[in-house]
Amino acid sequence: MEITPSTLNKINESLSGLLQRRIGGSVNIKGIHYQVLYGCYILLKELSDSTNIRTVTLEGIEDIDLNCSKIYANDSVYIQLKSSVNKMDAGSFWTMGVLQNFIDAYLISSQSRFKLVYNMHIANGNLSTLINRKEKAVVPNFWIEKIKTYNANVDCNDFFSKVSFEFQPLNDLYAKIQAILIKDWNINIGTELQFLRSIFYHILIWSKERKKITYLDLNAVIQEVKDSYSKAHTNEAVKNNWIIKVDYDSKHNYKAEDYYDGKAARPQHIALGLPVKRKVWQKQIIGNVSSSDVVLIKSSSGQGKSTLAWQTGFQLCTAFTVYQINNCKSSAEVNSIAEFIESRILIGEILLVIIDGLTTAVEAWPEVVRRTMDTTAKFIITSREEDWHRYGADISRINISIVDIYLSFKEAGDIYEQLKRKGKIYPGIKEWQPLWERVSQKGLLIEFTFLLTQGQMIEERLSYQLNALHNTKSSGAKLEILRMATLADCLSIRLKTSVLLKYVKDEIGFDQDRDFIISELEKEYLINFDSQYIEGLHPIRSGHMKNLLHKNIPIEMSLINLFKLIDSDSRRHDFFINAPHLLTKDNKQQYYDGIAELLYEGKYSDMVYALDGIMHSEPRRYWSENRAVFDEAYSLGGIEIFSLGTVPFSKIDSLEQFANLNWDKAATFRRFIELKQKLPTYSFENTEVFLFAKVLQAKLNQRKTLPESYEGLEFLIRWFNALNINTTFPSVSQSITISNIVELPLNEAKELMLYFRISDLPTYQKFIEINRNVLISYLKYHTGSLTIEEADGNVQMNYVLADNELDRINELSMYRINLMHAFFPYFNLYSTEAILLPFPSEEIIAVTRNASIKKLSSEAIGDTFNQHLNKLWTVAITRNYEEGSAYAWQNSILNVRQLGIDWAKNSITFVDSLLEGNLEKRKKSASTIDQRKKELANALALRKAYPSYERKYFEPKDFADEQATIDSWLDSLAKFNSQLLNIFLPEDEQARHVALINLKALYLDLQKMQQAFAQMEHKTIAYFDSGSLCIDENTTYKRMYTSVLYYVSHLPLELTGLVHVGRVAVEDWWKTEESKLIRHVDRILKKVEQSTTYRFITSNSSIETSTLTYYTFGVENIDLADADVILSLSSALSGLKEAACDFFTIISVKNSTATGAVRFRRDFFSALSSYISGDPNISLKGLFPLPVALSAEILSTLPDISMPDIPNATKKMEMQVKILIELWQLSEHR
């Protein structure tokens, strides 16, 4: 065996591992390693002759005090060893006490000889002089003085004549040991390491026992290793393959395709380098191998446990001999395996034993670990969660490390890159991040790999799991739980845990404790059981599991059983939306029959949910059959409006209306009309929804009982009418009497009246004519309306508005209009008006009252059922044009934003060229500005919405507020992009004014957009660095905004003059212009202070929107509830009519605390000034100031003013005001 660097590394790893196992990691392993290795050398050298009666005694090798390690030979040679990476000088040598130890032995036996063996470098000086001293040379005085101070009786010359020094590097020791083993002990070349390991191991034992070692002892160790090779086959564990040596070099029977086709990873796959490397987990596992007896790699199935175990074994196979236990069930198997492990250790092997998967075949593994606990053997075990429950050990008695593995975001990216380098990524996949989003919640490696490679690994692994589950207790119950849970997951619904367990108990039964079954299934199959609901696996895994669990059972049967378990309306709706996609052609009718059977005696709302849900597949099918047409509409930038224009249930031709408008999009809408003409006419005939409705109608004809609720009845009859299926509900029709209706809750009475109108119009008309007064009284009472009056074919509803209903005023008015229209659909106009307590004045409440006034015709109210169908249709179509992932959406939006920056910079250059009169610069920028404009317009038009993922029907859209903010800003960008020319060459000043409004919105709302985008990044994953983009946007759009404003304010440039550098001129101008309003208001307020007793607290900033400007300031020690005070203050502030601000908010302040607020329009100060001057044509109606609720937002520009606390006195006053309002409401009703 040649002593090469790689060979030395292998020997070092092996022997160091053995040392660490024997004596732990708290001492200097390298020092002991050196000492033990020298011990091997002395033993092999001194005891090589069988006739030799010499003995060698080893002391202190395992002692924590490393200074005490000694070797004795029986001819009185006393050897001490020192190992260090640092240089040794005379001082450190004396401190070590080596010479002192030698002196103590010398005084006992002056004939003894002494030797220091070392491997460190010696510093020049007294120590190097001593070591290099020639025989019989004079001992240096330095050392004589040291000896005399220690013991004056020592004959220094005689003592040092018996002391020798030997420099012995580690590498030389290996070479010498190898030579002695081959020459003197007849060891075959290539087997030296086995013998060296065994001797090394025995030295540790002998040194602990202070044993005198003879030739016979050493020869027995050598012979034991030789004998083991011939005796190993007799061990039953080896003979029956209960334990086998892992061979990482057998590659000839394995192909790479086998692994990628889904076969579980084996050692040979690792040797071929097929599985991706998971460096973080591997590093953790290897670290735990060093510090623990057992490393357990634990996770649910499909997380890569086996692969990591075999990869770790492969990485450690230079330091360990790797074995695998296949069977370990009985005591006989345990005994044979333990004996084999011990025999391997005795011949010098250091074992790493892998148990890949805990099953009944290896259930006695803890006993093997306990039997070999005091040896150098290490174990790596992989286990699924549920198997660890069954076959796990009492870990309090085992030095075990548990590694729970999972797939992280960073690791997912690394795996993608590795598979990409291997050429295993599916051709259509360009980025990994969208696929990660689909599995990130559960972090399953096998699902992620499946998506990247489009392989079959996941299905094969799940099939194996289910086969194993068949052989466990309560297998039927477990499989049915999985069947229902995975099916529900595929339908995006949750099941109540208690309901599912009761169903399984009644239908199948349990052979085990239910908590134990839940515990098993929860982690292994990623089913989430909480106190209320059970959710299935990730949809990818659920889809495969669902298929496997329905190979022999019709899925339609499971769907019908599943529906029985659903407990809420919203989940039933999601069930009906998604279930049709799972139906098979052969069993479809069975499903519809079964569902109709379950529904027809139940709630009408469930029947509507079923029809709605099944209908969802229709627009998807229609889109699929006509995709080319819809795709072209999308490419034109109008998929939403085109989808709405092609709804088959709408009678309004919105596309025609838009095409006839005189605007820049008219040509696009004419193309939309041409595309619409290519679409076939949609018909309900022979559709899934028609098929189900026919079955349901037949069942409903058998129904004799009245429902518990009439909710959903209108839409149900409307569905049958839309499908041209004549349906009546005799029992319902017979229940329509005036006495029954007025006893019903309002929403149910509305449903019944709508049904009545649709099913029997003539009788309905007579009914409402006869019972008009009773019905109006019923509506008046249940809607809380003060009056309902008819006049000239119109109806007027007045109602009292409470102070806590101000924010719902539009909703309350429309609620009354819709109800009145449902009962009485024949009025020309439906009008509402709220009545408010005139506090603090009639003028102040006028604005709120005006907001409550509504006047709508029947056509304007619309048809709620058709609106419902229209929304269903358009949502289903437009969902096909959402981004597929958050990654793609972020990338798209950031791309649009970057294009916006490029366009803005180009526009700025063009403005600068105009300001500077630089013709060459103007030509250059003008040549690219049109191209930039088109690129930006195209990107904006084709941007897709944020993905809906598997959002449930009744759930709000993810990030709706943030998306609205971003879309609003992008709309401003799109508008100003299209209107940019109007800044320079407007058709009229109004066109320029509109463009400036959109530019202002673009600039002022920029930070809101950035914050909304950042919030979406924070709540998901920030795939890109948008920070630098935001900085660039802030600089660019401010520059664009100020440059355009400068340009417009200096027109015509011929009169105002050109500038040398546009940027400098704009920046200088803006420094003054930006604070112009603030300075103007400050001058006005200071002037008022000089002539009155008012004291103002001014703001250093205003608040702007795209169309309005607000300024807030405080007034000290005034009462804004006093009308005279407001009038006096208004008169004093009439100068504000000259300020360029739309609204002024005045805060009353006392001791730096806000006490109230009112808001004035600038027009009020202009009108008031004219009114005081005696202008008879001026009216203040609608201009009076309005009280404003104090808030942090209102006070945001006045940082020194704080919000008031609400003392008990104020609360008491609020209660008094509430009583006053309630008394007023009572008086109005009377």
Helices and strands as residue ranges (DSSP letters): H 5-23, H 29-46, E 56-59, G 66-68, E 70-73, E 77-82, H 90-96, H 98-108, E 113-118, H 126-131, H 141-150, H 156-161, E 163-167, H 170-184, H 192-209, E 212-213, H 215-231, G 232-234, H 236-239, E 243-245, H 256-260, H 267-271, H 279-291, E 294-298, H 305-316, E 321-325, H 331-346, E 351-356, G 360-362, H 365-371, E 378-383, H 385-391, G 395-397, E 400-404, H 409-421, H 433-439, H 445-453, H 457-469, H 475-490, E 495-496, H 497-507, H 514-524, E 528-529, E 533-535, H 539-548, H 555-565, H 569-578, G 579-582, H 588-599, H 604-615, H 617-625, H 627-635, H 639-645, H 654-659, H 666-678, H 688-700, H 713-722, H 730-734, H 738-741, H 746-759, H 761-770, H 772-783, E 785-791, E 794-800, G 803-808, H 809-823, E 830-835, H 842-852, E 854-856, H 858-861, H 864-878, G 879-881, H 886-916, H 919-941, H 960-979, H 981-984, H 989-1004, H 1006-1019, H 1027-1049, H 1053-1056, H 1062-1073, H 1076-1091, E 1096-1097, E 1103-1104, E 1109-1116, H 1123-1132, G 1134-1138, E 1143-1150, E 1153-1161, H 1162-1172, E 1186-1187, H 1208-1229
